[in-house]
Amino acid sequence: MIAQLILSLSILVILHELGHFIPAKLFKTRVEKFYLFFDPWFSLFKFKKGDTEYGVGWLPLGGYVKISGMVDESMDKEFTKRPPQPWEFRSKKAWQRLIIMIGGVTVNFLLGFLIFGLSLYFYGEKKLPVSEMKYGIATTSLAREAGLQDGDRILKIGNNNFRYFNGAEIAKDILLENVRQLTVERNGSQEVITIPESAVASIISNQKDAVGMIAPRFPAVVEKVDPKSPGGKAGLKQNDQIIAVNDNVTPYYHEVVEQLKSQSGKIVNVTVLRAGDTVVMKNIQLTDKGQLGFNPSSLSQFFQLESIKYSLGKALPAGFNRGVDFLSNQISAFGQMFTGKIKASESLGGFASITKLFPTTWDWEQFWNITAILSLILGFMNLLPIPALDGGYIMFLLWEVITGRKVNDRVMEVATTIGMVLLLGLLIYANGLDVFRALK
């Protein structure tokens, strides 16, 4: 997992910094350093070619290019004491400086879209055929309000056959295509469900939840257990099938989740099937969120997934759409974090959290998909208008382009210092959360 993280970050950092380096060179701006990872006090490896020192630092928190005549995180201000030189960043036209600064995030966004697209081309996409859904669907209150029930198999959305399971497709068709009828198989016979307008209104007002208002229904078989979690401490093991919480029978995963949430913070008994035997684990103290601390088995353990192949011409646009959807969700989550709907302490994480995104065994398909996600996150975060990030410099440059007035170097110094303090504080906070979770 650590090796995958280091490789992924190395690829992203080098390409991000090339996004600054290449336009800087094109505009004949001197680049003094190009580093993978940071090198306070010493570097692991370095060499010089032309005006640029290339190297690898020992602190794997990112990387940087040091451009002559620019106030950056190095806080080197000696150049401000002498007249501007033709090769310096500050001597270039505002639009040229803007292109140099926006190059990094541009590369990150394009790279994320490209990896998603090429991943679809090389690996295809695994989909769940509706014909495979022997357990039917699991519903939320939104779906039940629309007339659906646990165990239904959706056959048609309006007049269109529902061939592959996609909960988001149903929500989209109800919201955007004005679909009001669903054909389902229920208890061995077909029924046509008309969605009430009151349910449509609920879906409109809860669009974020509408995407997941139905899910495949499957048994609650344990794939992985956190040994420090309530379940791990109680002896929950891989391949256990949870069949009851207290006296409530829970043959399916979503029922287990519902029962655990209803007992948040309380002490419960959990019954599992283990190698043909029934085992009752007593007096388990659940978390405040009603969690045991396990991951369920993947859908491929219960259903025969179908692999859909893409031509390159179809894969690239599909990868772009996947990237845009991911960014839209990130922006929405970021907004909800600021409004307090999502707690930062529950959503933020440091390097330990990022490492856990990768699988415990090397899987190139998952590696590239996670790298695409990290690339888009890196581009989005770098675009935030915080001094010391690319977005902060871009904000000042846009001000100069619009007003024709250059921001004073002293203002840039102070703003960059404040930005560095904020970023350092955020870094400490995010990684501190990882430590707190590990000790909890």
C-alpha positions as CSV (number, residue, x, y, z in Angstrom):
1,M,0.0,0.0,0.0
2,I,2.8,2.4,0.9
3,A,4.7,1.5,-2.3
4,Q,1.6,2.2,-4.4
5,L,1.1,5.6,-2.6
6,I,4.7,6.6,-3.2
7,L,4.5,5.7,-6.9
8,S,1.2,7.4,-7.4
9,L,2.3,10.6,-5.7
10,S,5.6,10.6,-7.6
11,I,3.8,10.4,-10.9
12,L,1.3,13.1,-9.9
13,V,4.0,15.5,-8.5
14,I,6.4,15.2,-11.4
15,L,3.6,15.8,-14.0
16,H,2.1,18.6,-11.9
17,E,5.5,20.4,-11.7
18,L,6.1,19.8,-15.4
19,G,2.9,21.7,-15.9
20,H,4.7,24.7,-14.5
21,F,8.2,23.9,-15.8
22,I,7.4,23.5,-19.5
23,P,5.5,26.9,-20.0
24,A,8.2,28.6,-17.9
25,K,10.8,27.3,-20.3
26,L,8.7,28.3,-23.3
27,F,8.5,31.8,-22.0
28,K,12.3,31.8,-21.3
29,T,11.9,32.0,-17.6
30,R,14.7,30.5,-15.5
31,V,13.9,27.5,-13.3
32,E,16.4,27.1,-10.6
33,K,15.2,23.8,-9.1
34,F,12.9,20.9,-10.1
35,Y,12.4,18.5,-7.2
36,L,10.3,15.4,-6.5
37,F,9.6,15.6,-2.7
38,F,10.9,18.3,-0.5
39,D,14.6,18.7,0.5
40,P,15.1,20.7,3.7
41,W,18.7,20.5,4.7
42,F,19.7,17.8,2.2
43,S,18.5,15.8,-0.8
44,L,18.7,12.1,-1.6
45,F,19.8,12.7,-5.2
46,K,20.5,15.8,-7.3
47,F,22.3,16.9,-10.5
48,K,22.5,20.2,-12.4
49,K,21.8,20.7,-16.1
50,G,21.9,24.2,-17.5
51,D,20.4,26.6,-15.0
52,T,18.2,24.0,-13.3
53,E,19.1,21.7,-10.4
54,Y,17.1,18.4,-10.6
55,G,16.7,16.3,-7.5
56,V,14.8,14.0,-5.2
57,G,14.1,15.2,-1.6
58,W,13.7,13.0,1.5
59,L,10.4,14.4,2.7
60,P,7.6,12.9,0.6
61,L,5.0,15.7,1.0
62,G,4.9,16.8,-2.6
63,G,7.4,18.6,-4.8
64,Y,8.2,21.9,-6.3
65,V,9.9,24.0,-9.0
66,K,11.7,27.1,-7.9
67,I,11.3,29.8,-10.6
68,S,13.5,32.8,-10.6
69,G,12.0,36.1,-9.5
70,M,8.9,34.6,-7.9
71,V,7.7,34.8,-4.3
72,D,7.0,31.2,-3.4
73,E,7.0,28.8,-0.5
74,S,10.8,28.9,-0.3
75,M,10.4,32.5,1.0
76,D,13.6,33.5,-0.9
77,K,13.3,37.3,-1.1
78,E,16.8,38.2,-2.2
79,F,15.8,38.9,-5.8
80,T,13.5,41.8,-4.6
81,K,16.6,43.8,-3.6
82,R,17.9,44.0,-7.2
83,P,16.3,45.2,-10.5
84,P,14.1,42.7,-12.4
85,Q,16.1,40.6,-14.9
86,P,14.7,39.5,-18.3
87,W,14.7,35.8,-17.3
88,E,12.8,36.3,-14.1
89,F,9.1,35.4,-13.5
90,R,8.3,39.0,-12.4
91,S,9.5,40.4,-15.7
92,K,7.1,38.3,-17.8
93,K,3.8,39.6,-19.0
94,A,0.8,38.9,-16.8
95,W,-0.8,36.5,-19.2
96,Q,2.5,34.5,-19.5
97,R,2.8,34.3,-15.7
98,L,-0.9,33.2,-15.5
99,I,-0.2,30.3,-18.0
100,I,2.9,29.2,-16.0
101,M,0.9,29.1,-12.8
102,I,-2.2,27.4,-14.2
103,G,-0.2,24.8,-15.9
104,G,0.1,22.5,-12.9
105,V,-3.6,22.2,-12.1
106,T,-4.4,21.9,-15.9
107,V,-2.1,18.9,-16.1
108,N,-3.8,17.3,-13.0
109,F,-7.3,17.7,-14.4
110,L,-6.3,16.4,-17.9
111,L,-4.4,13.5,-16.4
112,G,-7.3,12.5,-14.2
113,F,-9.7,12.5,-17.2
114,L,-7.2,10.7,-19.4
115,I,-6.5,7.9,-16.8
116,F,-10.2,7.3,-16.3
117,G,-10.7,7.1,-20.1
118,L,-7.7,4.8,-20.7
119,S,-8.7,2.6,-17.7
120,L,-12.1,2.1,-19.4
121,Y,-10.3,1.3,-22.7
122,F,-7.8,-1.2,-21.3
123,Y,-9.9,-2.8,-18.4
124,G,-13.5,-2.1,-19.4
125,E,-16.2,-1.5,-16.9
126,K,-17.8,-4.1,-14.7
127,K,-21.6,-3.9,-14.5
128,L,-24.2,-5.9,-12.7
129,P,-26.9,-7.3,-15.0
130,V,-30.4,-7.0,-13.5
131,S,-30.9,-10.7,-14.4
132,E,-28.2,-11.5,-11.9
133,M,-29.9,-9.8,-9.0
134,K,-31.4,-12.8,-7.3
135,Y,-31.9,-11.0,-4.0
136,G,-33.6,-8.0,-5.7
137,I,-33.0,-4.4,-4.5
138,A,-32.5,-2.8,-1.1
139,T,-34.5,0.4,-0.6
140,T,-34.3,3.6,1.4
141,S,-37.2,5.7,2.6
142,L,-37.1,7.7,-0.7
143,A,-37.5,4.5,-2.8
144,R,-40.2,3.2,-0.6
145,E,-42.1,6.5,-0.9
146,A,-41.8,6.1,-4.7
147,G,-43.6,2.6,-4.3
148,L,-40.5,0.3,-4.4
149,Q,-40.0,-2.5,-1.9
150,D,-37.0,-4.6,-0.7
151,G,-36.6,-7.6,-3.0
152,D,-38.1,-5.9,-6.1
153,R,-36.3,-6.5,-9.4
154,I,-36.6,-3.4,-11.6
155,L,-37.2,-4.4,-15.2
156,K,-38.1,-1.2,-16.9
157,I,-37.8,2.6,-16.3
158,G,-40.7,4.0,-18.2
159,N,-40.6,2.2,-21.5
160,N,-36.9,1.4,-21.5
161,N,-35.5,-1.9,-20.3
162,F,-33.3,-1.8,-17.2
163,R,-30.5,-4.1,-18.3
164,Y,-27.7,-3.1,-15.9
165,F,-28.2,-1.9,-12.3
166,N,-27.6,1.8,-11.9
167,G,-29.3,3.6,-9.1
168,A,-28.2,7.0,-10.4
169,E,-30.0,6.3,-13.8
170,I,-33.3,5.9,-12.1
171,A,-32.9,9.2,-10.1
172,K,-31.8,11.0,-13.3
173,D,-34.8,9.7,-15.4
174,I,-37.2,10.7,-12.6
175,L,-35.7,14.1,-12.3
176,L,-34.7,15.0,-15.8
177,E,-36.8,12.7,-18.1
178,N,-40.1,13.0,-16.1
179,V,-40.4,9.2,-15.9
180,R,-43.3,8.3,-13.6
181,Q,-43.6,4.5,-14.1
182,L,-41.4,1.6,-13.2
183,T,-42.0,-2.0,-14.1
184,V,-40.8,-4.5,-11.4
185,E,-40.8,-8.1,-10.7
186,R,-42.3,-8.7,-7.2
187,N,-43.0,-12.0,-5.6
188,G,-42.8,-13.8,-9.0
189,S,-45.1,-11.5,-11.0
190,Q,-44.6,-8.2,-12.9
191,E,-46.2,-5.0,-11.6
192,V,-46.2,-1.4,-12.9
193,I,-45.6,1.2,-10.2
194,T,-46.7,4.8,-10.7
195,I,-44.5,7.2,-8.8
196,P,-46.6,9.7,-6.7
197,E,-45.8,13.4,-7.2
198,S,-45.2,13.7,-3.5
199,A,-42.4,11.2,-3.9
200,V,-41.0,13.1,-6.9
201,A,-41.0,16.2,-4.7
202,S,-39.0,14.4,-2.0
203,I,-36.5,13.2,-4.6
204,I,-36.1,16.7,-5.9
205,S,-35.5,18.1,-2.4
206,N,-33.0,15.3,-1.6
207,Q,-31.1,14.9,-4.8
208,K,-27.9,13.8,-3.1
209,D,-29.6,10.9,-1.4
210,A,-31.7,10.1,-4.5
211,V,-28.6,8.7,-6.3
212,G,-28.4,5.9,-3.6
213,M,-32.1,5.4,-3.0
214,I,-31.8,1.8,-4.2
215,A,-28.9,-0.6,-4.1
216,P,-28.3,-4.3,-4.8
217,R,-29.5,-6.5,-2.0
218,F,-27.0,-9.1,-0.8
219,P,-26.0,-11.1,2.4
220,A,-23.9,-9.4,5.0
221,V,-20.7,-11.4,4.6
222,V,-17.6,-9.8,6.2
223,E,-14.7,-9.1,3.9
224,K,-12.4,-7.1,6.2
225,V,-12.4,-6.2,9.9
226,D,-10.6,-3.4,11.6
227,P,-9.0,-5.1,14.6
228,K,-9.3,-2.0,16.7
229,S,-13.0,-1.6,16.0
230,P,-15.9,-2.8,18.2
231,G,-16.4,-5.8,15.9
232,G,-12.7,-6.6,15.7
233,K,-12.4,-6.5,19.5
234,A,-15.5,-8.8,19.8
235,G,-14.0,-11.4,17.5
236,L,-15.7,-10.7,14.2
237,K,-13.8,-12.5,11.5
238,Q,-13.5,-12.5,7.7
239,N,-16.2,-14.6,6.0
240,D,-18.6,-14.3,9.0
241,Q,-22.1,-13.8,7.8
242,I,-24.1,-11.5,10.1
243,I,-27.6,-12.8,10.5
244,A,-29.0,-11.0,13.5
245,V,-28.5,-7.9,15.6
246,N,-30.0,-8.5,19.1
247,D,-33.3,-10.3,18.4
248,N,-33.7,-8.8,14.9
249,V,-33.1,-11.1,12.0
250,T,-30.9,-9.4,9.4
251,P,-30.2,-11.7,6.4
252,Y,-29.1,-8.8,4.2
253,Y,-26.3,-6.2,4.5
254,H,-28.6,-3.1,4.4
255,E,-30.7,-4.5,7.2
256,V,-27.6,-5.0,9.3
257,V,-26.6,-1.4,8.7
258,E,-30.1,-0.1,9.6
259,Q,-30.2,-2.1,12.8
260,L,-26.7,-1.0,13.9
261,K,-27.5,2.6,13.2
262,S,-30.7,2.3,15.2
263,Q,-28.5,1.2,18.2
264,S,-25.8,3.8,17.8
265,G,-23.6,4.1,20.9
266,K,-25.4,1.2,22.6
267,I,-24.4,-2.3,23.6
268,V,-25.7,-5.1,21.2
269,N,-25.4,-8.8,20.6
270,V,-24.5,-9.9,17.1
271,T,-25.2,-13.3,15.7
272,V,-23.1,-14.7,12.8
273,L,-22.8,-17.9,10.7
274,R,-19.2,-19.1,10.9
275,A,-18.1,-22.2,9.0
276,G,-21.6,-23.7,9.4
277,D,-21.9,-22.9,13.1
278,T,-24.0,-20.1,14.7
279,V,-21.9,-17.8,16.9
280,V,-23.3,-15.1,19.2
281,M,-21.0,-12.2,20.1
282,K,-22.4,-10.5,23.2
283,N,-22.1,-7.0,24.7
284,I,-20.5,-5.2,21.8
285,Q,-20.3,-1.4,22.4
286,L,-21.1,0.2,19.0
287,T,-19.6,3.5,17.9
288,D,-21.6,6.8,18.0
289,K,-22.4,6.1,14.3
290,G,-23.6,2.6,15.0
291,Q,-20.7,0.9,13.3
292,L,-19.0,-2.5,14.0
293,G,-16.0,-1.7,11.9
294,F,-16.1,-4.1,9.0
295,N,-16.3,-4.0,5.2
296,P,-18.8,-6.2,3.3
297,S,-17.8,-8.6,0.6
298,S,-17.8,-7.1,-2.9
299,L,-20.7,-7.7,-5.3
300,S,-18.6,-10.1,-7.4
301,Q,-18.8,-12.6,-4.5
302,F,-22.6,-12.9,-5.0
303,F,-23.2,-12.0,-8.6
304,Q,-21.7,-12.7,-12.0
305,L,-20.6,-9.2,-13.2
306,E,-20.4,-8.4,-16.9
307,S,-17.3,-6.7,-18.3
308,I,-18.2,-4.0,-20.8
309,K,-15.5,-3.1,-23.3
310,Y,-15.0,0.4,-24.8
311,S,-13.4,1.6,-28.0
312,L,-10.9,4.4,-27.5
313,G,-13.3,6.8,-29.1
314,K,-16.0,6.0,-26.5
315,A,-13.6,5.4,-23.6
316,L,-12.1,8.9,-23.5
317,P,-15.5,10.8,-23.4
318,A,-16.8,8.3,-20.8
319,G,-13.6,8.9,-18.8
320,F,-14.1,12.7,-19.0
321,N,-17.7,12.3,-17.8
322,R,-16.6,10.1,-14.9
323,G,-14.1,12.7,-13.9
324,V,-16.6,15.6,-14.1
325,D,-19.0,13.6,-12.0
326,F,-16.3,13.0,-9.4
327,L,-15.4,16.7,-9.3
328,S,-19.0,17.7,-9.0
329,N,-19.4,15.4,-5.9
330,Q,-16.2,16.8,-4.4
331,I,-17.3,20.4,-4.9
332,S,-20.7,19.5,-3.3
333,A,-19.0,17.8,-0.4
334,F,-16.7,20.8,0.1
335,G,-19.6,23.2,0.2
336,Q,-21.4,21.0,2.7
337,M,-18.3,20.9,4.9
338,F,-18.3,24.7,4.9
339,T,-22.0,24.9,5.8
340,G,-21.5,22.4,8.6
341,K,-23.6,19.6,7.0
342,I,-20.5,17.4,6.8
343,K,-18.0,17.5,9.7
344,A,-14.4,18.2,8.7
345,S,-13.2,15.9,11.5
346,E,-15.0,13.0,9.9
347,S,-14.1,13.7,6.2
348,L,-10.5,14.9,6.4
349,G,-7.5,12.6,6.6
350,G,-3.8,12.6,6.2
351,F,-1.3,10.3,4.5
352,A,-2.5,7.2,6.5
353,S,-6.1,7.8,5.1
354,I,-4.8,8.2,1.6
355,T,-2.6,5.0,1.9
356,K,-5.8,3.1,2.9
357,L,-7.3,3.9,-0.4
358,F,-5.0,1.5,-2.1
359,P,-5.6,-2.3,-1.9
360,T,-3.3,-4.5,0.2
361,T,-2.2,-6.4,-3.0
362,W,-0.9,-4.8,-6.1
363,D,-3.8,-4.2,-8.6
364,W,-3.0,-2.0,-11.6
365,E,-6.6,-1.3,-12.4
366,Q,-7.3,-0.1,-8.9
367,F,-3.9,1.7,-8.8
368,W,-4.7,3.8,-11.9
369,N,-8.3,4.6,-10.9
370,I,-7.1,5.8,-7.4
371,T,-4.3,7.8,-9.1
372,A,-6.9,9.4,-11.3
373,I,-9.0,10.3,-8.3
374,L,-5.9,11.7,-6.5
375,S,-4.9,13.7,-9.6
376,L,-8.4,15.4,-9.7
377,I,-8.3,16.0,-5.9
378,L,-4.8,17.5,-6.2
379,G,-5.9,19.8,-9.1
380,F,-9.0,20.9,-7.2
381,M,-7.2,21.6,-3.9
382,N,-4.4,23.4,-5.7
383,L,-7.0,25.6,-7.4
384,L,-8.4,26.9,-4.1
385,P,-7.7,30.7,-3.7
386,I,-5.2,30.2,-0.8
387,P,-1.9,32.0,-1.0
388,A,1.0,29.5,-1.4
389,L,-1.2,27.3,-3.5
390,D,-1.5,27.7,-7.3
391,G,-5.0,29.1,-6.8
392,G,-3.6,31.9,-4.7
393,Y,-1.1,33.0,-7.3
394,I,-3.8,32.6,-10.0
395,M,-6.1,34.9,-8.0
396,F,-3.5,37.6,-7.8
397,L,-2.6,37.3,-11.5
398,L,-6.3,37.5,-12.5
399,W,-6.5,40.7,-10.5
400,E,-3.5,42.1,-12.4
401,V,-4.9,41.0,-15.8
402,I,-8.3,42.6,-15.1
403,T,-7.1,45.8,-13.4
404,G,-3.7,46.2,-15.0
405,R,-2.2,46.7,-11.5
406,K,0.4,44.4,-10.3
407,V,0.2,43.1,-6.7
408,N,3.1,44.5,-4.5
409,D,5.9,42.0,-3.7
410,R,5.5,42.8,0.0
411,V,1.8,41.9,-0.2
412,M,2.7,38.6,-1.9
413,E,5.3,37.8,0.8
414,V,2.8,38.4,3.6
415,A,0.0,36.5,1.8
416,T,2.3,33.6,1.0
417,T,3.5,33.4,4.7
418,I,-0.1,33.4,5.9
419,G,-1.0,30.7,3.3
420,M,1.9,28.5,4.4
421,V,0.9,28.7,8.0
422,L,-2.7,27.8,7.1
423,L,-1.5,24.8,4.9
424,L,0.9,23.6,7.6
425,G,-1.9,23.8,10.2
426,L,-4.3,21.9,7.9
427,L,-1.6,19.3,7.3
428,I,-1.0,18.8,11.0
429,Y,-4.7,18.7,11.7
430,A,-5.5,16.1,8.9
431,N,-2.6,13.8,10.0
432,G,-3.5,14.3,13.6
433,L,-7.0,13.0,12.9
434,D,-5.4,9.8,11.5
435,V,-3.4,9.4,14.7
436,F,-6.4,10.0,16.8
437,R,-8.5,7.4,14.8
438,A,-5.6,4.9,15.1
439,L,-5.5,5.3,18.9
440,K,-9.2,5.4,19.4
